[in-house]
Amino acid sequence: MAEIRNIVILTGAGISAESGIDTFRAEGGLWEQHKVEDVATPEGFARDPDLVLRFYDMRREAIQTKHPNPAHDALARLDQHWKGNLLIVTQNVDDLHERAGAKRVLHMHGTHLNAWCTACDAKNPWTGTLADRPPCPACGTNALRPDVVWFGEMPYEMERIYAALRTADLFVSIGTSGAVYPAAGFVRDARSLGARTLELNLERSQGSGWFDESRQGRASELVPEWVD
Ligand SMILES: CC(C)NC(=O)[C@H](Cc1c[nH]c2ccccc12)NC(=O)[C@H](CCCC/N=C(/NCCC(=O)O)S[C@H]1O[C@H](COP(=O)(O)OP(=O)(O)OC[C@H]2O[C@@H](n3cnc4c(N)ncnc43)[C@H](O)[C@@H]2O)[C@@H](O)[C@H]1O)NC(=O)OCc1ccccc1
């Protein structure tokens, strides 16, 4: 097997499931409790900002009570020791990769732990609530929204992601259903650019057919097994 130097790892809600963070599409998942178009679109925010701000306040509070699991820990170990290029591209808005010690992490759909001022564009570190409309620390305006990418909005740092995919020897997808684009298309991009592709997921996903290898199981077991 050709020598692996450059790795791109895509993670989704499944890697944080065993830390007690709801996934989106599972039984009783987030999208069963709330309509996507109401809470995760710019139109929904315009229609009912209180509903959306409360939805993210609830999740932001919950995330701060959770902890990384062995899958996050294993990727942090890999990040610390890997001499080649490595980029963990996460769709997750939680900070469990970083809390496990991973450094080379990119949040393509944003993060819970920032508040974005739509007046002055400042990104303010944030652990509190937004539904009570606090003023922006930078400009004092009450125009803060969650720093997350909603449906119909452009994901963050797409150029950096495609640049990493262009040099990747190995593309690994962990805990994602392959339902949301452009993330769900990365396996095909990586494959067409000559990378080997591996999926680690609880069950087969919408994109399983595109992977050279797909292993089913829990991330807390599959990821340490793959890393160590
Ligand atoms: C629904 C879907 C059809 N719609 C889209 O994809 C749309 C529209 C679209 C664009 N291109 C298309 C092409 C075709 C069709 C539609 C589109 N995409 C967009 O709007 C995107 C923006 C999408 C981002 C929306 N924001 C999120 N999150 C942030 C907010 C928030 O978090 O509230 S998406 C959100 O949902 C997605 C959820 O998916 P998963 O993470 O995979 O979670 P899920 O629950 O589905 O699955 C969990 C998996 O884990 C597994 N699992 C569970 N437990 C475990 C376990 N223990 N161990 C291992 N695995 C486990 C399960 O088996 C399962 O497979 C994640 O991306 C997550 O971030 N923007 C965009 O396209 O801009 C223009 C553009 C175009 C080209 C290039 C650039 C830009």
The ligand as a Gaussian input file, in Angstrom:
#p B3LYP/6-31G(d) Opt

LIG

0 1
 C      -30.415000      18.032000       3.934000
 C      -29.545000      18.156000       2.720000
 C      -30.091000      17.461000       1.534000
 N      -29.337000      19.594000       2.427000
 C      -28.102000      20.027000       2.175000
 O      -27.133000      19.290000       2.127000
 C      -27.997000      21.509000       1.998000
 C      -28.389000      21.915000       0.563000
 C      -27.515000      21.349000      -0.455000
 C      -26.327000      21.857000      -0.852000
 N      -25.801000      21.077000      -1.835000
 C      -26.644000      20.049000      -2.089000
 C      -26.534000      18.979000      -2.982000
 C      -27.552000      18.068000      -3.013000
 C      -28.671000      18.242000      -2.144000
 C      -28.753000      19.305000      -1.233000
 C      -27.740000      20.200000      -1.211000
 N      -26.637000      21.953000       2.327000
 C      -26.480000      23.248000       2.753000
 O      -27.366000      24.057000       2.836000
 C      -25.049000      23.637000       3.121000
 C      -24.905000      23.934000       4.633000
 C      -25.234000      22.728000       5.439000
 C      -24.850000      22.980000       6.915000
 C      -26.082000      23.061000       7.802000
 N      -25.672000      23.118000       9.211000
 C      -25.490000      22.046000       9.976000
 N      -25.055000      22.145000      11.282000
 C      -24.811000      23.440000      11.895000
 C      -25.999000      23.876000      12.663000
 C      -26.337000      22.942000      13.791000
 O      -25.554000      22.052000      14.141000
 O      -27.419000      23.178000      14.339000
 S      -25.737000      20.488000       9.285000
 C      -25.804000      19.385000      10.646000
 O      -26.528000      18.277000      10.155000
 C      -25.607000      17.292000       9.704000
 C      -25.934000      16.084000      10.533000
 O      -25.309000      15.021000       9.935000
 P      -24.413000      14.020000      10.815000
 O      -23.412000      14.781000      11.599000
 O      -23.980000      12.997000       9.876000
 O      -25.471000      13.433000      11.901000
 P      -26.652000      12.384000      11.641000
 O      -27.462000      12.375000      12.871000
 O      -27.310000      12.629000      10.319000
 O      -25.870000      10.968000      11.488000
 C      -25.123000      10.471000      12.567000
 C      -24.380000       9.248000      12.023000
 O      -23.557000       8.744000      13.072000
 C      -23.754000       7.362000      13.221000
 N      -23.572000       7.059000      14.651000
 C      -24.466000       7.257000      15.667000
 N      -23.905000       6.857000      16.848000
 C      -22.625000       6.441000      16.556000
 C      -21.545000       5.912000      17.346000
 N      -21.647000       5.743000      18.661000
 N      -20.394000       5.587000      16.717000
 C      -20.269000       5.740000      15.350000
 N      -21.268000       6.239000      14.539000
 C      -22.412000       6.580000      15.154000
 C      -25.168000       7.074000      12.715000
 O      -25.201000       5.766000      12.222000
 C      -25.316000       8.127000      11.592000
 O      -24.853000       7.587000      10.347000
 C      -24.199000      17.748000      10.040000
 O      -23.625000      18.295000       8.890000
 C      -24.459000      18.835000      11.085000
 O      -23.450000      19.807000      11.104000
 N      -24.692000      24.880000       2.491000
 C      -24.491000      24.921000       1.157000
 O      -24.625000      23.956000       0.447000
 O      -24.078000      26.167000       0.708000
 C      -23.868000      26.307000      -0.736000
 C      -22.592000      25.570000      -1.135000
 C      -22.552000      24.719000      -2.200000
 C      -21.348000      24.116000      -2.596000
 C      -20.172000      24.279000      -1.929000
 C      -20.259000      25.114000      -0.876000
 C      -21.475000      25.715000      -0.443000

